[in-house]
């Protein structure tokens, strides 16, 4: 996981892209990647603030201040985006964004599970192949010994 300041930079870039796109009249669906990047960054910031990071060099005060500032800035951007969406596209606009976010989370979770299943399947096939080769080697070794060599 990146540090909160780096994630805040990603969130800020995505937020500015969204804001510019909405000002140009684009709808939320056409900007799904930017919405996803923004929401993912905000989630990362919130999670970083909630969890303790281990192995980071620096004081606890620095780390807590970093995550707090990033959290507050992310909340401010999220509130500004919500107000902009509700003001320009109606009260359901923010709910649409939240639905998009839920869909992105679900798709990401499904992709991770699918990759995990495929990895497990590959490992199983490799183990079966290795087992089969070992079995063949044992059979050929027994035949070779039986022939008296």
N, CA, C and O atoms as a GROMACS GRO file, in nm:
protein
  596
    1UNK      N    1   0.084  -0.117   0.000
    1UNK     CA    2   0.000   0.000   0.000
    1UNK      C    3   0.089   0.124   0.000
    1UNK      O    4   0.190   0.129   0.069
    2UNK      N    5   0.050   0.222  -0.078
    2UNK     CA    6   0.124   0.348  -0.084
    2UNK      C    7   0.099   0.429   0.042
    2UNK      O    8   0.004   0.404   0.116
    3UNK      N    9   0.186   0.526   0.064
    3UNK     CA   10   0.166   0.613   0.179
    3UNK      C   11   0.046   0.706   0.152
    3UNK      O   12   0.011   0.728   0.036
    4UNK      N   13  -0.016   0.760   0.256
    4UNK     CA   14  -0.138   0.840   0.240
    4UNK      C   15  -0.120   0.962   0.150
    4UNK      O   16  -0.212   0.999   0.079
    5UNK      N   17  -0.004   1.023   0.153
    5UNK     CA   18   0.019   1.143   0.071
    5UNK      C   19   0.020   1.106  -0.077
    5UNK      O   20  -0.036   1.179  -0.159
    6UNK      N   21   0.082   0.994  -0.113
    6UNK     CA   22   0.082   0.948  -0.253
    6UNK      C   23  -0.058   0.913  -0.299
    6UNK      O   24  -0.099   0.948  -0.410
    7UNK      N   25  -0.133   0.844  -0.213
    7UNK     CA   26  -0.271   0.807  -0.248
    7UNK      C   27  -0.356   0.933  -0.261
    7UNK      O   28  -0.444   0.940  -0.346
    8UNK      N   29  -0.330   1.032  -0.175
    8UNK     CA   30  -0.403   1.159  -0.185
    8UNK      C   31  -0.374   1.226  -0.319
    8UNK      O   32  -0.463   1.287  -0.378
    9UNK      N   33  -0.250   1.216  -0.366
    9UNK     CA   34  -0.217   1.272  -0.498
    9UNK      C   35  -0.295   1.204  -0.609
    9UNK      O   36  -0.342   1.270  -0.702
   10UNK      N   37  -0.309   1.072  -0.601
   10UNK     CA   38  -0.387   0.997  -0.700
   10UNK      C   39  -0.534   1.039  -0.692
   10UNK      O   40  -0.599   1.061  -0.794
   11UNK      N   41  -0.586   1.051  -0.570
   11UNK     CA   42  -0.726   1.092  -0.550
   11UNK      C   43  -0.749   1.232  -0.604
   11UNK      O   44  -0.851   1.259  -0.668
   12UNK      N   45  -0.655   1.322  -0.579
   12UNK     CA   46  -0.668   1.461  -0.625
   12UNK      C   47  -0.669   1.467  -0.778
   12UNK      O   48  -0.749   1.539  -0.837
   13UNK      N   49  -0.580   1.391  -0.841
   13UNK     CA   50  -0.576   1.388  -0.987
   13UNK      C   51  -0.708   1.335  -1.044
   13UNK      O   52  -0.763   1.393  -1.137
   14UNK      N   53  -0.757   1.226  -0.986
   14UNK     CA   54  -0.884   1.169  -1.032
   14UNK      C   55  -0.999   1.266  -1.008
   14UNK      O   56  -1.087   1.282  -1.092
   15UNK      N   57  -0.997   1.333  -0.892
   15UNK     CA   58  -1.102   1.429  -0.859
   15UNK      C   59  -1.103   1.545  -0.959
   15UNK      O   60  -1.209   1.584  -1.008
   16UNK      N   61  -0.985   1.598  -0.989
   16UNK     CA   62  -0.977   1.709  -1.085
   16UNK      C   63  -1.023   1.667  -1.223
   16UNK      O   64  -1.089   1.744  -1.294
   17UNK      N   65  -0.990   1.544  -1.262
   17UNK     CA   66  -1.036   1.492  -1.391
   17UNK      C   67  -1.188   1.480  -1.393
   17UNK      O   68  -1.252   1.517  -1.491
   18UNK      N   69  -1.245   1.428  -1.284
   18UNK     CA   70  -1.391   1.417  -1.275
   18UNK      C   71  -1.458   1.553  -1.280
   18UNK      O   72  -1.555   1.573  -1.354
   19UNK      N   73  -1.406   1.644  -1.204
   19UNK     CA   74  -1.465   1.778  -1.197
   19UNK      C   75  -1.463   1.845  -1.334
   19UNK      O   76  -1.562   1.905  -1.377
   20UNK      N   77  -1.350   1.834  -1.403
   20UNK     CA   78  -1.338   1.892  -1.537
   20UNK      C   79  -1.434   1.824  -1.634
   20UNK      O   80  -1.499   1.890  -1.714
   21UNK      N   81  -1.442   1.691  -1.626
   21UNK     CA   82  -1.532   1.618  -1.715
   21UNK      C   83  -1.677   1.654  -1.692
   21UNK      O   84  -1.753   1.671  -1.787
   22UNK      N   85  -1.716   1.666  -1.566
   22UNK     CA   86  -1.855   1.703  -1.536
   22UNK      C   87  -1.884   1.845  -1.581
   22UNK      O   88  -1.995   1.874  -1.627
   23UNK      N   89  -1.787   1.934  -1.568
   23UNK     CA   90  -1.805   2.071  -1.616
   23UNK      C   91  -1.822   2.076  -1.767
   23UNK      O   92  -1.890   2.164  -1.820
   24UNK      N   93  -1.759   1.980  -1.836
   24UNK     CA   94  -1.771   1.973  -1.981
   24UNK      C   95  -1.897   1.898  -2.025
   24UNK      O   96  -1.923   1.885  -2.145
   25UNK      N   97  -1.974   1.849  -1.929
   25UNK     CA   98  -2.102   1.786  -1.960
   25UNK      C   99  -2.099   1.635  -1.973
   25UNK      O  100  -2.196   1.576  -2.019
   26UNK      N  101  -1.990   1.572  -1.936
   26UNK     CA  102  -1.986   1.426  -1.943
   26UNK      C  103  -2.068   1.368  -1.829
   26UNK      O  104  -2.080   1.430  -1.723
   27UNK      N  105  -2.125   1.248  -1.852
   27UNK     CA  106  -2.202   1.184  -1.745
   27UNK      C  107  -2.112   1.088  -1.667
   27UNK      O  108  -2.002   1.054  -1.710
   28UNK      N  109  -2.163   1.045  -1.552
   28UNK     CA  110  -2.084   0.961  -1.462
   28UNK      C  111  -2.046   0.828  -1.527
   28UNK      O  112  -1.935   0.779  -1.507
   29UNK      N  113  -2.137   0.770  -1.605
   29UNK     CA  114  -2.110   0.641  -1.668
   29UNK      C  115  -1.993   0.648  -1.766
   29UNK      O  116  -1.916   0.553  -1.778
   30UNK      N  117  -1.980   0.761  -1.837
   30UNK     CA  118  -1.872   0.772  -1.935
   30UNK      C  119  -1.737   0.796  -1.868
   30UNK      O  120  -1.633   0.785  -1.932
   31UNK      N  121  -1.739   0.827  -1.740
   31UNK     CA  122  -1.615   0.854  -1.667
   31UNK      C  123  -1.592   0.750  -1.559
   31UNK      O  124  -1.536   0.780  -1.453
   32UNK      N  125  -1.635   0.628  -1.586
   32UNK     CA  126  -1.634   0.523  -1.483
   32UNK      C  127  -1.494   0.494  -1.431
   32UNK      O  128  -1.476   0.467  -1.312
   33UNK      N  129  -1.393   0.499  -1.517
   33UNK     CA  130  -1.256   0.472  -1.471
   33UNK      C  131  -1.210   0.579  -1.373
   33UNK      O  132  -1.148   0.547  -1.272
   34UNK      N  133  -1.241   0.703  -1.402
   34UNK     CA  134  -1.202   0.811  -1.312
   34UNK      C  135  -1.278   0.804  -1.181
   34UNK      O  136  -1.222   0.829  -1.074
   35UNK      N  137  -1.405   0.770  -1.188
   35UNK     CA  138  -1.484   0.753  -1.066
   35UNK      C  139  -1.425   0.640  -0.983
   35UNK      O  140  -1.409   0.653  -0.862
   36UNK      N  141  -1.393   0.531  -1.047
   36UNK     CA  142  -1.335   0.417  -0.977
   36UNK      C  143  -1.201   0.450  -0.915
   36UNK      O  144  -1.174   0.413  -0.801
   37UNK      N  145  -1.117   0.520  -0.990
   37UNK     CA  146  -0.985   0.557  -0.938
   37UNK      C  147  -0.999   0.650  -0.817
   37UNK      O  148  -0.928   0.636  -0.718
   38UNK      N  149  -1.093   0.744  -0.827
   38UNK     CA  150  -1.115   0.836  -0.715
   38UNK      C  151  -1.167   0.761  -0.593
   38UNK      O  152  -1.114   0.776  -0.483
   39UNK      N  153  -1.271   0.681  -0.612
   39UNK     CA  154  -1.331   0.609  -0.500
   39UNK      C  155  -1.231   0.510  -0.438
   39UNK      O  156  -1.226   0.495  -0.316
   40UNK      N  157  -1.153   0.443  -0.522
   40UNK     CA  158  -1.052   0.349  -0.471
   40UNK      C  159  -0.948   0.423  -0.387
   40UNK      O  160  -0.907   0.375  -0.282
   41UNK      N  161  -0.906   0.539  -0.435
   41UNK     CA  162  -0.807   0.617  -0.360
   41UNK      C  163  -0.864   0.664  -0.227
   41UNK      O  164  -0.795   0.660  -0.125
   42UNK      N  165  -0.989   0.709  -0.228
   42UNK     CA  166  -1.052   0.753  -0.104
   42UNK      C  167  -1.063   0.636  -0.006
   42UNK      O  168  -1.038   0.652   0.114
   43UNK      N  169  -1.100   0.519  -0.056
   43UNK     CA  170  -1.106   0.400   0.029
   43UNK      C  171  -0.968   0.366   0.087
   43UNK      O  172  -0.957   0.332   0.205
   44UNK      N  173  -0.864   0.376   0.004
   44UNK     CA  174  -0.728   0.349   0.052
   44UNK      C  175  -0.689   0.447   0.162
   44UNK      O  176  -0.626   0.409   0.260
   45UNK      N  177  -0.726   0.573   0.145
   45UNK     CA  178  -0.694   0.674   0.246
   45UNK      C  179  -0.767   0.642   0.375
   45UNK      O  180  -0.708   0.649   0.483
   46UNK      N  181  -0.895   0.608   0.365
   46UNK     CA  182  -0.973   0.575   0.485
   46UNK      C  183  -0.916   0.452   0.554
   46UNK      O  184  -0.905   0.449   0.677
   47UNK      N  185  -0.879   0.351   0.477
   47UNK     CA  186  -0.821   0.229   0.535
   47UNK      C  187  -0.685   0.256   0.599
   47UNK      O  188  -0.653   0.200   0.704
   48UNK      N  189  -0.605   0.341   0.536
   48UNK     CA  190  -0.474   0.374   0.592
   48UNK      C  191  -0.491   0.447   0.725
   48UNK      O  192  -0.412   0.427   0.818
   49UNK      N  193  -0.592   0.528   0.734
   49UNK     CA  194  -0.615   0.601   0.859
   49UNK      C  195  -0.662   0.508   0.969
   49UNK      O  196  -0.629   0.527   1.086
   50UNK      N  197  -0.738   0.406   0.933
   50UNK     CA  198  -0.792   0.313   1.033
   50UNK      C  199  -0.689   0.212   1.081
   50UNK      O  200  -0.690   0.173   1.198
   51UNK      N  201  -0.601   0.171   0.992
   51UNK     CA  202  -0.508   0.062   1.028
   51UNK      C  203  -0.371   0.118   1.064
   51UNK      O  204  -0.332   0.228   1.025
   52UNK      N  205  -0.300   0.038   1.140
   52UNK     CA  206  -0.163   0.074   1.176
   52UNK      C  207  -0.070   0.013   1.072
   52UNK      O  208  -0.080  -0.105   1.039
   53UNK      N  209   0.022   0.096   1.022
   53UNK     CA  210   0.120   0.044   0.930
   53UNK      C  211   0.245   0.005   1.007
   53UNK      O  212   0.284   0.074   1.101
   54UNK      N  213   0.306  -0.106   0.968
   54UNK     CA  214   0.424  -0.156   1.037
   54UNK      C  215   0.546  -0.138   0.947
   54UNK      O  216   0.537  -0.144   0.825
   55UNK      N  217   0.658  -0.116   1.011
   55UNK     CA  218   0.784  -0.110   0.938
   55UNK      C  219   0.815   0.025   0.878
   55UNK      O  220   0.915   0.039   0.808
   56UNK      N  221   0.733   0.125   0.903
   56UNK     CA  222   0.760   0.256   0.846
   56UNK      C  223   0.854   0.331   0.939
   56UNK      O  224   0.837   0.332   1.061
   57UNK      N  225   0.952   0.392   0.880
   57UNK     CA  226   1.046   0.470   0.959
   57UNK      C  227   0.988   0.609   0.976
   57UNK      O  228   0.941   0.669   0.880
   58UNK      N  229   0.991   0.658   1.097
   58UNK     CA  230   0.935   0.790   1.127
   58UNK      C  231   0.852   0.782   1.252
   58UNK      O  232   0.821   0.674   1.302
   59UNK      N  233   0.818   0.897   1.302
   59UNK     CA  234   0.746   0.899   1.429
   59UNK      C  235   0.598   0.869   1.410
   59UNK      O  236   0.543   0.885   1.301
   60UNK      N  237   0.537   0.826   1.517
   60UNK     CA  238   0.395   0.797   1.516
   60UNK      C  239   0.318   0.927   1.490
   60UNK      O  240   0.214   0.925   1.423
   61UNK      N  241   0.368   1.037   1.542
   61UNK     CA  242   0.303   1.166   1.522
   61UNK      C  243   0.299   1.204   1.374
   61UNK      O  244   0.196   1.249   1.323
   62UNK      N  245   0.412   1.185   1.305
   62UNK     CA  246   0.418   1.215   1.162
   62UNK      C  247   0.318   1.130   1.084
   62UNK      O  248   0.243   1.180   1.001
   63UNK      N  249   0.318   1.001   1.115
   63UNK     CA  250   0.230   0.908   1.045
   63UNK      C  251   0.083   0.942   1.069
   63UNK      O  252   0.003   0.943   0.976
   64UNK      N  253   0.049   0.969   1.195
   64UNK     CA  254  -0.091   1.000   1.226
   64UNK      C  255  -0.132   1.132   1.162
   64UNK      O  256  -0.246   1.145   1.115
   65UNK      N  257  -0.043   1.229   1.159
   65UNK     CA  258  -0.075   1.357   1.096
   65UNK      C  259  -0.093   1.341   0.946
   65UNK      O  260  -0.183   1.400   0.886
   66UNK      N  261  -0.006   1.262   0.884
   66UNK     CA  262  -0.017   1.235   0.740
   66UNK      C  263  -0.152   1.174   0.706
   66UNK      O  264  -0.222   1.220   0.616
   67UNK      N  265  -0.188   1.069   0.778
   67UNK     CA  266  -0.314   1.001   0.747
   67UNK      C  267  -0.434   1.090   0.779
   67UNK      O  268  -0.534   1.086   0.708
   68UNK      N  269  -0.425   1.169   0.884
   68UNK     CA  270  -0.535   1.258   0.921
   68UNK      C  271  -0.557   1.366   0.814
   68UNK      O  272  -0.670   1.391   0.772
   69UNK      N  273  -0.447   1.428   0.771
   69UNK     CA  274  -0.458   1.532   0.667
   69UNK      C  275  -0.512   1.473   0.538
   69UNK      O  276  -0.598   1.533   0.473
   70UNK      N  277  -0.462   1.357   0.500
   70UNK     CA  278  -0.509   1.292   0.377
   70UNK      C  279  -0.657   1.256   0.389
   70UNK      O  280  -0.733   1.273   0.294
   71UNK      N  281  -0.698   1.207   0.505
   71UNK     CA  282  -0.838   1.172   0.527
   71UNK      C  283  -0.929   1.294   0.517
   71UNK      O  284  -1.034   1.288   0.454
   72UNK      N  285  -0.889   1.403   0.578
   72UNK     CA  286  -0.969   1.526   0.574
   72UNK      C  287  -0.978   1.582   0.433
   72UNK      O  288  -1.085   1.627   0.391
   73UNK      N  289  -0.868   1.581   0.360
   73UNK     CA  290  -0.869   1.630   0.222
   73UNK      C  291  -0.956   1.541   0.133
   73UNK      O  292  -1.031   1.591   0.050
   74UNK      N  293  -0.947   1.410   0.152
   74UNK     CA  294  -1.030   1.317   0.075
   74UNK      C  295  -1.178   1.340   0.105
   74UNK      O  296  -1.261   1.339   0.014
   75UNK      N  297  -1.211   1.360   0.232
   75UNK     CA  298  -1.350   1.385   0.271
   75UNK      C  299  -1.399   1.515   0.208
   75UNK      O  300  -1.512   1.523   0.162
   76UNK      N  301  -1.314   1.616   0.206
   76UNK     CA  302  -1.350   1.744   0.146
   76UNK      C  303  -1.378   1.727  -0.004
   76UNK      O  304  -1.476   1.780  -0.055
   77UNK      N  305  -1.291   1.653  -0.074
   77UNK     CA  306  -1.311   1.630  -0.217
   77UNK      C  307  -1.438   1.549  -0.241
   77UNK      O  308  -1.513   1.577  -0.334
   78UNK      N  309  -1.461   1.449  -0.157
   78UNK     CA  310  -1.581   1.366  -0.171
   78UNK      C  311  -1.707   1.450  -0.149
   78UNK      O  312  -1.805   1.437  -0.223
   79UNK      N  313  -1.705   1.537  -0.048
   79UNK     CA  314  -1.820   1.625  -0.023
   79UNK      C  315  -1.842   1.722  -0.138
   79UNK      O  316  -1.955   1.746  -0.179
   80UNK      N  317  -1.732   1.777  -0.190
   80UNK     CA  318  -1.743   1.870  -0.303
   80UNK      C  319  -1.799   1.800  -0.426
   80UNK      O  320  -1.884   1.855  -0.497
   81UNK      N  321  -1.753   1.680  -0.451
   81UNK     CA  322  -1.804   1.604  -0.565
   81UNK      C  323  -1.952   1.571  -0.546
   81UNK      O  324  -2.030   1.582  -0.641
   82UNK      N  325  -1.990   1.531  -0.425
   82UNK     CA  326  -2.131   1.500  -0.396
   82UNK      C  327  -2.218   1.625  -0.417
   82UNK      O  328  -2.324   1.616  -0.479
   83UNK      N  329  -2.174   1.739  -0.365
   83UNK     CA  330  -2.251   1.862  -0.382
   83UNK      C  331  -2.260   1.903  -0.529
   83UNK      O  332  -2.366   1.947  -0.575
   84UNK      N  333  -2.150   1.888  -0.601
   84UNK     CA  334  -2.150   1.921  -0.742
   84UNK      C  335  -2.246   1.831  -0.819
   84UNK      O  336  -2.325   1.878  -0.901
   85UNK      N  337  -2.236   1.701  -0.791
   85UNK     CA  338  -2.324   1.606  -0.860
   85UNK      C  339  -2.470   1.632  -0.828
   85UNK      O  340  -2.553   1.637  -0.919
   86UNK      N  341  -2.502   1.649  -0.701
   86UNK     CA  342  -2.641   1.672  -0.662
   86UNK      C  343  -2.693   1.804  -0.717
   86UNK      O  344  -2.809   1.814  -0.756
   87UNK      N  345  -2.608   1.905  -0.720
   87UNK     CA  346  -2.650   2.036  -0.770
   87UNK      C  347  -2.670   2.038  -0.919
   87UNK      O  348  -2.760   2.107  -0.968
   88UNK      N  349  -2.590   1.967  -0.992
   88UNK     CA  350  -2.597   1.972  -1.139
   88UNK      C  351  -2.678   1.860  -1.203
   88UNK      O  352  -2.731   1.877  -1.312
   89UNK      N  353  -2.688   1.748  -1.135
   89UNK     CA  354  -2.754   1.633  -1.197
   89UNK      C  355  -2.871   1.579  -1.117
   89UNK      O  356  -2.930   1.477  -1.153
   90UNK      N  357  -2.906   1.646  -1.009
   90UNK     CA  358  -3.020   1.602  -0.929
   90UNK      C  359  -2.977   1.519  -0.810
   90UNK      O  360  -2.862   1.477  -0.799
   91UNK      N  361  -3.072   1.497  -0.722
   91UNK     CA  362  -3.042   1.429  -0.596
   91UNK      C  363  -3.001   1.284  -0.614
   91UNK      O  364  -2.936   1.228  -0.525
   92UNK      N  365  -3.037   1.222  -0.724
   92UNK     CA  366  -2.999   1.082  -0.746
   92UNK      C  367  -2.859   1.066  -0.803
   92UNK      O  368  -2.809   0.954  -0.812
   93UNK      N  369  -2.796   1.176  -0.840
   93UNK     CA  370  -2.664   1.167  -0.903
   93UNK      C  371  -2.562   1.102  -0.810
   93UNK      O  372  -2.486   1.015  -0.852
   94UNK      N  373  -2.559   1.144  -0.684
   94UNK     CA  374  -2.462   1.086  -0.592
   94UNK      C  375  -2.492   0.938  -0.568
   94UNK      O  376  -2.400   0.857  -0.553
   95UNK      N  377  -2.620   0.905  -0.563
   95UNK     CA  378  -2.657   0.764  -0.548
   95UNK      C  379  -2.609   0.683  -0.668
   95UNK      O  380  -2.568   0.568  -0.653
   96UNK      N  381  -2.613   0.744  -0.788
   96UNK     CA  382  -2.559   0.677  -0.906
   96UNK      C  383  -2.410   0.650  -0.889
   96UNK      O  384  -2.360   0.542  -0.922
   97UNK      N  385  -2.339   0.749  -0.837
   97UNK     CA  386  -2.195   0.733  -0.812
   97UNK      C  387  -2.172   0.619  -0.713
   97UNK      O  388  -2.083   0.536  -0.732
   98UNK      N  389  -2.252   0.615  -0.608
   98UNK     CA  390  -2.236   0.509  -0.509
   98UNK      C  391  -2.267   0.372  -0.569
   98UNK      O  392  -2.204   0.273  -0.533
   99UNK      N  393  -2.364   0.366  -0.659
   99UNK     CA  394  -2.394   0.239  -0.728
   99UNK      C  395  -2.276   0.198  -0.815
   99UNK      O  396  -2.239   0.080  -0.819
  100UNK      N  397  -2.217   0.294  -0.884
  100UNK     CA  398  -2.099   0.265  -0.966
  100UNK      C  399  -1.987   0.212  -0.877
  100UNK      O  400  -1.919   0.116  -0.911
  101UNK      N  401  -1.969   0.277  -0.763
  101UNK     CA  402  -1.865   0.234  -0.670
  101UNK      C  403  -1.890   0.091  -0.623
  101UNK      O  404  -1.798   0.009  -0.618
  102UNK      N  405  -2.014   0.061  -0.589
  102UNK     CA  406  -2.047  -0.075  -0.544
  102UNK      C  407  -2.021  -0.176  -0.655
  102UNK      O  408  -1.969  -0.285  -0.629
  103UNK      N  409  -2.056  -0.140  -0.778
  103UNK     CA  410  -2.032  -0.230  -0.891
  103UNK      C  411  -1.883  -0.252  -0.912
  103UNK      O  412  -1.839  -0.364  -0.938
  104UNK      N  413  -1.805  -0.145  -0.901
  104UNK     CA  414  -1.660  -0.158  -0.919
  104UNK      C  415  -1.599  -0.247  -0.810
  104UNK      O  416  -1.512  -0.329  -0.838
  105UNK      N  417  -1.644  -0.230  -0.688
  105UNK     CA  418  -1.594  -0.315  -0.580
  105UNK      C  419  -1.627  -0.461  -0.606
  105UNK      O  420  -1.544  -0.550  -0.588
  106UNK      N  421  -1.751  -0.485  -0.650
  106UNK     CA  422  -1.795  -0.622  -0.676
  106UNK      C  423  -1.712  -0.682  -0.790
  106UNK      O  424  -1.667  -0.796  -0.780
  107UNK      N  425  -1.692  -0.605  -0.898
  107UNK     CA  426  -1.613  -0.654  -1.011
  107UNK      C  427  -1.469  -0.683  -0.970
  107UNK      O  428  -1.412  -0.783  -1.011
  108UNK      N  429  -1.411  -0.595  -0.888
  108UNK     CA  430  -1.274  -0.615  -0.842
  108UNK      C  431  -1.264  -0.740  -0.757
  108UNK      O  432  -1.170  -0.819  -0.772
  109UNK      N  433  -1.361  -0.759  -0.668
  109UNK     CA  434  -1.361  -0.876  -0.581
  109UNK      C  435  -1.376  -1.004  -0.664
  109UNK      O  436  -1.307  -1.103  -0.638
  110UNK      N  437  -1.466  -1.002  -0.764
  110UNK     CA  438  -1.485  -1.118  -0.850
  110UNK      C  439  -1.358  -1.148  -0.931
  110UNK      O  440  -1.322  -1.265  -0.949
  111UNK      N  441  -1.291  -1.044  -0.979
  111UNK     CA  442  -1.168  -1.064  -1.055
  111UNK      C  443  -1.059  -1.126  -0.969
  111UNK      O  444  -0.985  -1.213  -1.015
  112UNK      N  445  -1.049  -1.082  -0.845
  112UNK     CA  446  -0.950  -1.138  -0.753
  112UNK      C  447  -0.981  -1.285  -0.726
  112UNK      O  448  -0.891  -1.370  -0.726
  113UNK      N  449  -1.108  -1.316  -0.701
  113UNK     CA  450  -1.147  -1.455  -0.676
  113UNK      C  451  -1.123  -1.543  -0.798
  113UNK      O  452  -1.078  -1.657  -0.785
  114UNK      N  453  -1.153  -1.490  -0.917
  114UNK     CA  454  -1.131  -1.566  -1.040
  114UNK      C  455  -0.983  -1.595  -1.060
  114UNK      O  456  -0.945  -1.707  -1.097
  115UNK      N  457  -0.899  -1.494  -1.037
  115UNK     CA  458  -0.754  -1.514  -1.051
  115UNK      C  459  -0.704  -1.616  -0.950
  115UNK      O  460  -0.616  -1.697  -0.982
  116UNK      N  461  -0.757  -1.613  -0.830
  116UNK     CA  462  -0.717  -1.708  -0.727
  116UNK      C  463  -0.756  -1.851  -0.767
  116UNK      O  464  -0.677  -1.944  -0.752
  117UNK      N  465  -0.879  -1.868  -0.818
  117UNK     CA  466  -0.924  -2.001  -0.861
  117UNK      C  467  -0.838  -2.053  -0.976
  117UNK      O  468  -0.802  -2.170  -0.979
  118UNK      N  469  -0.806  -1.965  -1.071
  118UNK     CA  470  -0.723  -2.007  -1.184
  118UNK      C  471  -0.583  -2.046  -1.139
  118UNK      O  472  -0.525  -2.141  -1.191
  119UNK      N  473  -0.528  -1.972  -1.044
  119UNK     CA  474  -0.397  -2.004  -0.990
  119UNK      C  475  -0.398  -2.140  -0.920
  119UNK      O  476  -0.307  -2.220  -0.937
  120UNK      N  477  -0.503  -2.164  -0.841
  120UNK     CA  478  -0.517  -2.292  -0.772
  120UNK      C  479  -0.532  -2.407  -0.873
  120UNK      O  480  -0.476  -2.515  -0.854
  121UNK      N  481  -0.608  -2.382  -0.980
  121UNK     CA  482  -0.628  -2.482  -1.084
  121UNK      C  483  -0.494  -2.514  -1.152
  121UNK      O  484  -0.464  -2.631  -1.178
  122UNK      N  485  -0.416  -2.412  -1.181
  122UNK     CA  486  -0.286  -2.432  -1.244
  122UNK      C  487  -0.194  -2.513  -1.154
  122UNK      O  488  -0.125  -2.604  -1.200
  123UNK      N  489  -0.193  -2.481  -1.026
  123UNK     CA  490  -0.109  -2.556  -0.931
  123UNK      C  491  -0.152  -2.702  -0.927
  123UNK      O  492  -0.068  -2.792  -0.924
  124UNK      N  493  -0.284  -2.726  -0.928
  124UNK     CA  494  -0.334  -2.863  -0.926
  124UNK      C  495  -0.287  -2.939  -1.051
  124UNK      O  496  -0.243  -3.053  -1.040
  125UNK      N  497  -0.296  -2.876  -1.169
  125UNK     CA  498  -0.253  -2.942  -1.292
  125UNK      C  499  -0.103  -2.972  -1.289
  125UNK      O  500  -0.059  -3.078  -1.334
  126UNK      N  501  -0.026  -2.880  -1.237
  126UNK     CA  502   0.119  -2.902  -1.228
  126UNK      C  503   0.149  -3.018  -1.135
  126UNK      O  504   0.232  -3.103  -1.165
  127UNK      N  505   0.080  -3.022  -1.021
  127UNK     CA  506   0.101  -3.133  -0.927
  127UNK      C  507   0.059  -3.267  -0.987
  127UNK      O  508   0.127  -3.367  -0.965
  128UNK      N  509  -0.050  -3.269  -1.061
  128UNK     CA  510  -0.094  -3.392  -1.128
  128UNK      C  511   0.009  -3.436  -1.230
  128UNK      O  512   0.041  -3.554  -1.240
  129UNK      N  513   0.062  -3.340  -1.307
  129UNK     CA  514   0.163  -3.374  -1.408
  129UNK      C  515   0.290  -3.428  -1.342
  129UNK      O  516   0.346  -3.527  -1.388
  130UNK      N  517   0.334  -3.364  -1.235
  130UNK     CA  518   0.454  -3.410  -1.165
  130UNK      C  519   0.430  -3.549  -1.106
  130UNK      O  520   0.516  -3.636  -1.114
  131UNK      N  521   0.314  -3.571  -1.047
  131UNK     CA  522   0.280  -3.702  -0.992
  131UNK      C  523   0.277  -3.808  -1.099
  131UNK      O  524   0.326  -3.920  -1.079
  132UNK      N  525   0.219  -3.774  -1.215
  132UNK     CA  526   0.215  -3.869  -1.327
  132UNK      C  527   0.354  -3.904  -1.377
  132UNK      O  528   0.382  -4.020  -1.405
  133UNK      N  529   0.439  -3.805  -1.389
  133UNK     CA  530   0.576  -3.830  -1.434
  133UNK      C  531   0.653  -3.916  -1.334
  133UNK      O  532   0.729  -4.004  -1.372
  134UNK      N  533   0.634  -3.888  -1.206
  134UNK     CA  534   0.700  -3.970  -1.103
  134UNK      C  535   0.651  -4.115  -1.110
  134UNK      O  536   0.729  -4.209  -1.097
  135UNK      N  537   0.522  -4.131  -1.129
  135UNK     CA  538   0.466  -4.266  -1.140
  135UNK      C  539   0.524  -4.339  -1.260
  135UNK      O  540   0.561  -4.456  -1.249
  136UNK      N  541   0.532  -4.272  -1.374
  136UNK     CA  542   0.591  -4.333  -1.493
  136UNK      C  543   0.737  -4.369  -1.469
  136UNK      O  544   0.783  -4.475  -1.511
  137UNK      N  545   0.808  -4.283  -1.402
  137UNK     CA  546   0.949  -4.311  -1.373
  137UNK      C  547   0.961  -4.437  -1.287
  137UNK      O  548   1.047  -4.522  -1.311
  138UNK      N  549   0.874  -4.449  -1.186
  138UNK     CA  550   0.877  -4.567  -1.099
  138UNK      C  551   0.846  -4.693  -1.181
  138UNK      O  552   0.914  -4.795  -1.164
  139UNK      N  553   0.746  -4.688  -1.268
  139UNK     CA  554   0.711  -4.804  -1.351
  139UNK      C  555   0.828  -4.842  -1.441
  139UNK      O  556   0.865  -4.959  -1.449
  140UNK      N  557   0.887  -4.744  -1.509
  140UNK     CA  558   1.001  -4.774  -1.597
  140UNK      C  559   1.120  -4.826  -1.518
  140UNK      O  560   1.192  -4.914  -1.566
  141UNK      N  561   1.142  -4.775  -1.398
  141UNK     CA  562   1.252  -4.822  -1.315
  141UNK      C  563   1.230  -4.968  -1.275
  141UNK      O  564   1.323  -5.048  -1.278
  142UNK      N  565   1.106  -5.003  -1.238
  142UNK     CA  566   1.076  -5.142  -1.201
  142UNK      C  567   1.094  -5.234  -1.319
  142UNK      O  568   1.150  -5.343  -1.305
  143UNK      N  569   1.047  -5.192  -1.437
  143UNK     CA  570   1.065  -5.273  -1.559
  143UNK      C  571   1.214  -5.288  -1.590
  143UNK      O  572   1.258  -5.397  -1.626
  144UNK      N  573   1.288  -5.184  -1.578
  144UNK     CA  574   1.431  -5.187  -1.606
  144UNK      C  575   1.503  -5.283  -1.512
  144UNK      O  576   1.589  -5.359  -1.554
  145UNK      N  577   1.466  -5.278  -1.381
  145UNK     CA  578   1.527  -5.371  -1.283
  145UNK      C  579   1.485  -5.515  -1.310
  145UNK      O  580   1.563  -5.608  -1.291
  146UNK      N  581   1.357  -5.533  -1.354
  146UNK     CA  582   1.306  -5.667  -1.380
  146UNK      C  583   1.377  -5.731  -1.500
  146UNK      O  584   1.387  -5.853  -1.508
  147UNK      N  585   1.424  -5.650  -1.590
  147UNK     CA  586   1.494  -5.702  -1.708
  147UNK      C  587   1.636  -5.740  -1.673
  147UNK      O  588   1.708  -5.792  -1.757
  148UNK      N  589   1.677  -5.715  -1.551
  148UNK     CA  590   1.808  -5.760  -1.506
  148UNK      C  591   1.921  -5.664  -1.533
  148UNK      O  592   2.037  -5.706  -1.535
  149UNK      N  593   1.895  -5.547  -1.552
  149UNK     CA  594   2.004  -5.452  -1.576
  149UNK      C  595   2.048  -5.383  -1.454
  149UNK      O  596   2.140  -5.301  -1.459
   0.00000   0.00000   0.00000
